[in-house]
Amino acid sequence: MRYLILLFGVYCCSTSVIFIKIGTTDPIVLSAYRLLLGGLFLSPFLLGARKHLREFSPRILFRRALPPSLFLAVHFITWIMGARMTPSANASLIVNMVPVVMPLLLFFLLKERITPREGYGTLFALAGVILLGLGDFNFSPEYAAGDAVCFVSMLLYAFYLIHGRKNRDLPSIHLYVVPVYLMGGMVCLGIAGLLDLAGRPTTWLGSTTETEWLSILGLALIPTVFGHSIINWAIGKIRGQAVVIINLSQFIFAGIMGYLFLREVPHLIFYLASALVVGGAVIVIRASVPEAD
């Protein structure tokens, strides 16, 4: 059941690109709105978990949330910046390399080793990602800066996930994600404000008000409140490598939505890559030992 919940969270995260593309609000500001609203929407659940606040005071919760909130805020900002500086194929391939670095982070930071079968499943799934991306990957020096920004963004996302794993002792996921979202939103808002004061033109809200609010509320509710919250919950309940492998299926959901809503017909390689990723995920899931709640 937990894998089905995770898959739903991954689907919710895959919708973020749709909400990002329909709006024109500044990327840093959009990240701020997304995180702040996501935190506010979930605040009632944090208050509902107040019986645990004697053991985990607000000061402790916000101290724990500080590192992951910084990683998440800068990840959102760099991901949008990098995706706009390099072709989509480059950005997608690089950001999906999280399963490569995750075993190293799990070992060095949490002393958690992946099993041989998890390793085989990871290689299987990554073969699909590489197959999908290398056909269109552009090695031009013109895009080197954008590729580097996407690589940094990928590392930030991996560190953000590691912190979700480290904080799995919290009795409620809302004790973790609400402070992370609120603090991350304040970081983004502070960066946008400082840049605005420094003379950088900042679009605080795009020209088409209704579309912008759809973009903002959609990002806050679906990929943040549901998507990221579920992934943070899952990484405390499921083996870390299994979570990042299943998260690769985002491109499959994106391809399906592109066909349904944009009439974008996927190439044959898309189906082959999808089969490899699904096959790798099945191997990793079967190799993963369910962890206690």
N, C-alpha and C positions, 0 to 999 in steps of 0.2 A: 504493500500500500504506500509506503514511504517513497518508493521509486516513482509511482504514479503522481504523487504530490509534487515531487521534484520536477518531473516532466512538465507538469502544468506550470510550475514556476519558470522553467526554461522557455516555454512558449510565451509567457507573459513578457519575459525579457526581450524576446525576439521582436516584439511589437514596437520597441523603442525607436527603431529606425524610421518607422512610418510617422510617428508623432514628431520626430525631429525634422523630417523633410517637409512637413506641411506648414511649419512655422519659420519666421525670420528673426525671432528674438535672439539677441546676442548669446552665443554658446555658454559663456560663463554665467550670465544672468539666468539663462534657461536652466542650467545645472543647479543654481541657487534656488529658483522657484520649485524645481522638481523635488529637491531634497527637503526644503522647509515644509512644503505642503505635505509631502509624504510623512514627515515626522509629526505634523499636526494631525493628520488623519488618523494616525496610530496612537496618538497621545492618550485617548480614553482607555486603550488596552494597557498602557503603562500604568495609569492610575488604578486600573482594576487589579494590577499585580502588586499594589502597594503593600500587601501583607508581607512581602519579601523585603521591603525597603529597610526594615530594621537591620537585617543582615547585610544588605547591599544599599548603603546610603546613596543619595543623589551624588554626593562628592565622589564616591567610589565608582559609580556607574559612569559618570562623565569622564573620570580619569581613565577608565578602561576604554571608553569610546574615542578618546582623543587620537591615538595613532591610526585606527582604521578609518576614522572620519577624514583625516588628512589624506590618506591613501585614496579613499573613494572620491573625494572632491577633486583632487588633482588628476585622478584617472578619468573622470568624466570630462574635464576640461581638455586634457591632452588627447583623449580619444577623438573628440569632435575636431580639434585643431589638426591632428595628424590625418584624419580621414579626409579633410579638405585639402591637404597638401600633397596627397599621393593617390594614385588610382585605387578604386574600391578593392580590386583583387589583391593589391599589395597590403592594404590595411586589414582586410579580412583574414588573409593568410597569417600575418604577423600576430594579430590579437588572438588568434586561435592556437598559438603556440604555448598557452598556459600549461597544458599537460606535460610539456617538456621540462619546464622549470619547477613545477609543483613537487615532484618527488624529491628534488634537492632541498626545497624549502621545508617540506614535511620532515625530512631527516635532520637537517641542521638546526631547525628551530623547535621541532616537536619530538625529535627522535623516533619518528614514525616511518617505517620502511614499507615500500609497496611490495606485494608478493610477485613471484615470477609470472603468474597468470595475469595479474594486473598489468605487468609490463608488456606482455604479449598483446593484450587487448588495447593498450595505449598505442603501440606501434601500428596495430591494425587500423585503429580509428584515425591516427595521424596520417596514414597513407592516403585515406580518403580526403582529408583536408588538403594535403599537398597536391594530390591529383586535381582537386577542384581549383586550387589557386595558381599552380605553376604554369598552367596553359595560358593564363592572361597576365602573369606577373611581369612587371616591367622593371628591368634592372638598370634603367637609365640613371646616371648621376644626378639628373634633374630632380629626381624624387628621393634622393638619399636623405635629405633632412626630414621629410615627411615620414619615411620608413623608420628613421631613428626615433621620432616622436611616438609613433605607434608602438615601437618596441618598448620604450619607457612606459607607455600606458599599459601595455601587457604586463610588465613587471609589477606596476602599482596595483593592478587588479589581483595578481597572484598574492601579493602581500596582504591585500585587503581580505581575501578569502582565508588566508592563514590565521588572521586575527579572529575571524568568525569561529575557526576551529579551536583557538586558544580559549575563547570565552564560552565554550559549550557548557561550563558548569553553572551558568546562570539558570535559575529555575523557569524563566519565561523568556522567549526570544524577544519580546517587546522591551524587556529591561536592557537589551543590547541595541536593537536596531533603531529605536526612537532617539536615544542620545546620539547615535552615529549619524543619522539623517539630519537632525537639527544642527549639530556641530558642523557637519560637512556643508550644509546649506549656508551657515554663517561664514564659513571660510570662503566659499564661492562669492557670496554677497560682498564680503570685505575686499576680495581681489578686484571684483568689478567696480566697486566704489573707488578704490585707490587708482585704478586705471582711468576711470572717468575724471577724477580730480587732476590726474596727470595730463589730461588733454586728449586721451584716446576716445574717439567717438564710440558711444555705447548705446545700442538699441535696447532700451529697457522693456519695450513691448512693440512687436511688429505692427505694420500698418493695418492689417485686416484683423480687427479685434476679435471677432467670433472664432476665426481660425486659430489665432494665437492662444486663446483660452482653451480651445480644444486640444492644442498641442501641449500646453502646460498641464492641464488637468489630466489628460491622457497619460503623460509621462509620469506624473505623480502617483496616479492610482494603479495603473496596470503593471508597467515594468518595475516600479519602485515598491509600492505597498505590497503587491502580490509577488512580483518576480524576485527582486533582491531579498525581500524578507524570507521567502520560501527557500532560496538558495542558502541564506545564512542559517536557517533552521536545519536544512538538510545536511550541511557540512558538519554540524554537531551530532547528527544521528547516523550518518552514512560515511563510509571510508572516503577520505578526501579526494583520492584519485578517481574514484567512481563518480563523484560529483562533477569534477572538471571534464571528464569524458562525456558524460551525459549532457553537459552544458554545450558541447560541440554541436549538438543537434539544432542549435539556434538557426544555423544556415538552412536546414531542411524546412523548418517552419517558415523562414523568410521566403524561401523559394515557392512554397505552396501559396503563401499570401500574395506574392508577386503575381502568380498565375491567376488567382481568384479575383484580385482587385485591380491589377494593372495589366492583365492579359500578357504577362511576360512568360513565354514558353521556355522552360528550362532546357538546356542542352543535354545530350546523352550523358556527358561527364557528370552532370549533377546527380543523376540516378545512380551511377556507379559509385560516386563519392558517398552518397547517402547510404548505400548498402554497406560500404566499408565502415562508416562511422557507427551505424546501427550494430553491425557485427562486432565491432570492437567494444561497444557499450555492453552488449550481451555477455561477452567474455569477462569484462571487468566486473559486472554485476554478479555473475555466477561465482567469481573468485572472491568477492568481498564478503566478509563475515558481518552480519547485522550486529550493530552495536546497541548496547542497552540504552533505553530512554533515560 
